[in-house]
Amino acid sequence: MVKMLLEQGFEVTVLDNLSTGHAEAVGEAELVACDLLDGAELERVFARRRFDAVMHFCALSLVGESVRQPLDYYRNNVGGTLSLLETMRRHSVERLVFSSTAAIFGEPDQALIDETHPARPINPYGRSKWMVEQMLTDSATAFGLRSVSLRYFNAAGASPSGEIGESHDPETHLIPNVLKSVQAGGASLKVFGNDYPTPDGTCVRDYIHVDDLAAAHLAALTWMESQEGAAVFNLGNGRGFSVLEVIEAAGRVTGQPIAYEVQDRRPGDPAVLVAASDRAQRELGWQPRYRDIEAIIETAWRWHRNARY
C-alpha cells in the first residue's frame, strides 16, 4: 500500500511497532516506530503534522492464536483502534480506511458471501474486527467520521517487481508456506484437515492479490470525498480454491512436486469463504486484475526466490 501511495504522489507516514513488520519494506516513506496502545506517542505523531486520512492495517491476525489468547486480540485490535479513533477525533482527521476480514462471517450460509450476509464470527480474531466495524458505524453517527471497512478474503501474492513480499515469522499463510517447502528441498507441508464438507475435503478460500487490495484502498479514499457514513465492502476474486488446488497450482508454477502431510483441523477455521465483490466493483469502480491463482502464486514465487528481508 505504501509503495502504491508513493507512486501516486502521496506523502506517507507509516506507524508500526515493527512486531511483525519490516522497516526495509517502507521505502521512501517516513517511518515512526509506535504502538497504537501508546496514546502519548500517538498524540505526539498527530500533533506534529496534518493528516488527511488514515489507513488502519494494524492487527494481530492469527485465527488459532486468537482462540488460545483472546484477550491479547481484544486489547490490540479493539483497544488499539479505540486509541487511534480518539486521537483522530482530537486532531479532526475525518477519513479512515480499515482492514477488516472475511472472518467476521463465520460459517457462511451461501456460496458467495456479500455484504448483507450475517456477521457471526466464530473466533476472537473475527469478533475483534467485527467490534471495530461497529465502532466505526457508531462514530459516523456520533461525530461524522467517514470510514470504509474493506473485508479482505485471503490476501496473497507479492509486488510484481519482486521488491516487496510476504515475510512472517512464524509463517502461517498457505502460499508462502507452500513455496518455502519447495525452497527447503521438499520439506513436508502441513495441511490442516481433509474432512471438511468440500469437494476434496480441504478448506476453500478466495485468494485476492495484494496489489488489488491496495487499489481498493485508493478507490476508497476517493469514494469518501463525496460519501458520508461508515461503508463496508467485501474484497475477493469470487472464486474459491481448496488447499490442495493451491498446492497443485504451486507445483505447476515452481515445476516441482510438493509433498504434504495431513494434520487435525485448526480450531476456528470455516470450511468455505468466497467473496461476492459486486458492491465494490459497482460503487468503488474497482476490478481485481489477478483472477488466476497461478498468476498470484507466480508473483509470490518471484519474491521468495529473491527475498531480501
C-alpha positions in Angstrom: 0.0 0.0 0.0 2.8 2.4 0.9 4.6 1.6 -2.4 1.4 2.4 -4.4 0.7 5.6 -2.4 4.2 6.9 -3.0 3.9 6.1 -6.7 0.7 8.1 -6.8 2.4 11.2 -5.3 1.0 11.0 -1.7 3.1 11.9 1.3 3.0 8.9 3.6 3.8 8.4 7.3 4.0 4.8 8.5 3.3 4.0 12.1 4.4 0.5 13.1 5.6 -1.2 16.2 7.6 -3.5 14.0 6.5 -6.6 15.9 5.8 -8.3 12.6 6.6 -5.6 10.1 9.9 -4.8 8.3 11.4 -1.3 8.3 13.1 -2.3 5.0 9.8 -2.5 3.2 8.7 1.1 3.9 10.9 2.6 1.2 11.0 6.4 1.0 8.0 6.9 3.4 8.5 8.3 6.9 8.6 5.5 9.4 7.6 6.1 13.1 8.1 3.2 15.5 4.9 3.5 17.5 2.3 1.2 19.1 -1.3 2.3 18.8 -1.7 1.4 22.5 0.8 4.1 23.4 -1.6 7.0 23.5 1.1 9.6 24.4 3.3 8.8 21.4 0.3 8.6 19.1 -0.7 12.1 20.3 2.8 13.4 19.5 2.7 12.0 16.0 -0.6 13.6 15.2 0.4 16.9 16.8 3.5 17.2 14.5 1.7 17.3 11.2 -1.7 17.4 9.5 -3.1 14.1 8.1 -5.8 13.9 5.5 -6.7 10.3 6.1 -5.6 7.2 7.9 -5.3 3.6 6.6 -5.5 1.3 9.6 -3.9 -2.1 9.0 -2.6 -2.8 12.5 -3.9 -6.1 14.0 -3.0 -9.4 15.5 -4.4 -11.7 12.8 -3.8 -15.4 13.5 -7.0 -17.3 14.0 -5.6 -20.2 16.0 -3.6 -17.9 18.3 -6.7 -15.7 18.9 -8.5 -18.8 20.2 -5.7 -19.5 22.6 -5.0 -15.9 23.6 -8.3 -14.0 23.1 -7.6 -11.1 25.5 -4.4 -10.2 23.5 -6.6 -9.8 20.4 -9.2 -7.7 22.0 -6.6 -5.5 23.7 -4.6 -5.0 20.5 -7.3 -5.0 17.8 -10.1 -3.3 19.6 -8.2 -1.3 22.2 -5.6 -0.1 19.6 -8.4 1.1 17.3 -10.1 2.9 20.1 -6.9 4.8 20.9 -6.5 5.6 17.2 -10.0 6.9 16.8 -9.8 9.1 19.9 -6.6 10.6 18.6 -8.0 11.1 15.1 -11.0 12.9 16.6 -8.9 15.3 18.7 -7.0 16.2 15.6 -10.0 16.4 13.2 -8.9 13.6 10.9 -12.2 12.6 9.4 -11.4 9.7 6.9 -10.4 6.2 7.8 -9.9 3.0 5.6 -10.0 0.0 7.8 -8.7 -3.5 7.1 -11.5 -5.8 8.1 -11.8 -9.5 7.3 -13.9 -12.3 5.9 -13.5 -13.9 9.4 -16.5 -11.7 10.6 -18.9 -14.0 8.7 -18.1 -17.3 10.4 -19.6 -20.3 8.7 -21.3 -18.9 5.6 -25.0 -19.6 4.6 -24.3 -19.2 0.9 -21.7 -20.0 -1.8 -20.8 -16.3 -2.4 -20.7 -14.0 0.6 -21.9 -10.5 0.0 -22.2 -7.6 2.4 -25.7 -8.5 3.6 -24.5 -11.8 4.9 -25.0 -12.0 8.7 -21.9 -11.4 10.8 -21.4 -14.5 13.0 -17.6 -14.7 13.7 -16.5 -18.0 15.3 -13.1 -16.9 16.7 -11.8 -13.9 18.7 -9.9 -12.5 15.7 -13.1 -12.2 13.7 -15.0 -10.9 16.7 -12.4 -8.2 17.3 -12.7 -7.0 13.7 -16.5 -7.0 13.8 -16.4 -4.9 17.0 -14.3 -2.4 15.2 -16.8 -2.2 12.3 -19.5 -1.4 14.9 -17.3 1.2 16.5 -16.9 2.9 13.1 -20.7 2.8 12.5 -21.3 4.5 15.9 -18.5 7.0 15.2 -20.1 8.0 11.9 -23.5 8.6 13.7 -22.0 10.4 16.7 -19.5 12.7 15.1 -19.4 12.3 11.3 -16.4 10.1 10.9 -16.2 8.8 7.3 -14.9 5.3 7.0 -14.7 2.3 4.7 -14.1 -1.2 6.1 -12.6 -3.5 3.5 -13.3 -7.1 4.3 -10.4 -9.0 2.9 -10.7 -12.6 2.0 -7.3 -14.3 1.7 -4.6 -11.7 0.9 -1.9 -13.3 -1.3 0.9 -12.7 -3.7 3.7 -10.1 -3.8 4.7 -7.0 -5.7 5.2 -8.0 -9.3 8.6 -6.3 -9.2 9.7 -8.8 -6.6 10.8 -6.0 -4.3 8.1 -6.5 -1.5 6.5 -9.7 -0.4 5.1 -11.7 2.5 7.6 -12.3 5.3 6.3 -13.5 8.6 7.9 -15.3 11.5 6.3 -17.7 12.1 4.7 -18.0 8.7 1.1 -19.2 8.9 -0.3 -18.4 5.4 -0.7 -21.2 2.9 1.0 -19.9 -0.3 4.3 -18.7 1.4 4.5 -22.0 3.3 4.0 -24.0 0.1 6.8 -22.0 -1.6 9.1 -22.3 1.5 8.7 -26.1 1.4 9.9 -26.0 -2.2 12.9 -23.9 -1.3 13.7 -26.2 1.6 14.1 -29.1 -0.8 10.6 -30.6 -0.4 10.2 -30.3 3.3 6.8 -31.7 4.2 4.0 -29.2 4.2 1.2 -29.4 6.8 -2.5 -29.5 5.6 -4.9 -28.8 8.5 -7.9 -31.1 7.9 -9.1 -33.1 5.0 -12.6 -33.9 6.2 -14.4 -30.6 5.6 -17.6 -30.6 3.5 -15.8 -29.5 0.3 -15.0 -31.4 -2.9 -11.6 -32.6 -1.8 -12.1 -32.3 2.0 -9.8 -29.3 2.4 -10.7 -25.7 3.2 -11.7 -23.5 0.3 -10.6 -19.8 0.2 -10.9 -16.8 -2.1 -7.3 -15.5 -2.8 -7.0 -11.8 -3.6 -3.7 -10.3 -4.7 -2.2 -7.6 -2.5 -2.0 -5.1 -5.4 -5.7 -5.5 -6.0 -6.3 -4.8 -2.3 -4.1 -1.7 -2.4 -6.0 -0.5 -5.4 -9.3 -0.8 -3.5 -7.8 1.3 -0.7 -7.0 4.1 -3.2 -10.5 3.8 -4.6 -11.9 4.1 -1.0 -10.0 7.3 -0.4 -11.6 8.9 -3.5 -15.1 7.5 -2.6 -15.0 9.1 0.8 -14.5 12.6 -0.7 -18.2 12.5 -1.7 -19.7 9.9 0.6 -20.5 10.1 4.3 -21.0 7.4 6.9 -19.5 4.0 7.5 -19.4 1.8 4.5 -18.3 -1.9 4.1 -17.1 -3.7 1.0 -16.1 -7.3 0.5 -12.9 -7.8 -1.5 -12.2 -11.1 -3.2 -12.0 -12.7 -6.7 -15.3 -14.5 -6.4 -13.5 -17.8 -7.0 -12.6 -20.4 -4.3 -9.6 -22.7 -4.4 -9.1 -25.5 -1.9 -5.8 -26.1 -0.1 -5.0 -29.0 -2.4 -5.8 -26.9 -5.5 -3.3 -24.2 -4.3 -0.6 -26.9 -3.7 -1.2 -28.3 -7.2 -1.0 -24.8 -8.8 2.2 -24.0 -6.9 3.6 -27.2 -8.2 2.9 -26.1 -11.7 4.4 -22.6 -11.1 7.6 -24.0 -9.5 7.9 -27.0 -11.7 8.4 -29.2 -8.6 6.2 -31.8 -6.8 5.1 -30.7 -3.4 4.8 -33.2 -0.6 2.3 -32.6 2.3 1.0 -34.3 5.4 -2.5 -34.0 6.8 -3.0 -32.9 10.4 -6.0 -32.2 12.5 -8.2 -29.2 11.8 -7.3 -25.9 13.4 -9.9 -24.5 15.7 -11.9 -21.6 14.3 -11.4 -22.4 10.6 -14.6 -22.3 8.4 -14.8 -24.8 5.6 -15.5 -22.3 2.8 -15.0 -18.5 2.4 -15.6 -17.0 -1.0 -16.5 -13.3 -1.7 -19.1 -11.6 -3.8 -17.4 -8.3 -4.6 -20.1 -6.7 -6.8 -20.7 -3.8 -4.5 -17.0 -2.8 -4.5 -16.9 -3.1 -8.3 -20.1 -1.1 -8.7 -19.6 1.7 -6.1 -15.8 2.0 -5.9 -15.2 1.3 -9.6 -12.8 -1.4 -8.5 -11.8 -4.5 -10.5 -9.4 -7.2 -9.4 -6.7 -7.8 -12.0 -5.3 -11.0 -10.7 -8.0 -13.6 -11.2 -5.9 -16.7 -11.8 -4.4 -18.5 -8.8 -1.3 -19.4 -10.7 -0.7 -15.7 -11.6 -0.9 -14.8 -7.9 1.4 -17.6 -6.9 3.9 -16.6 -9.6 4.3 -13.1 -8.1 4.9 -14.7 -4.7 7.4 -17.2 -6.1 9.3 -14.3 -7.7 9.6 -12.6 -4.3 10.6 -15.8 -2.4 13.4 -16.5 -4.8 14.9 -13.0 -4.3 13.8 -12.2 -0.7 15.9 -9.6 1.0 14.3 -9.5 4.4 
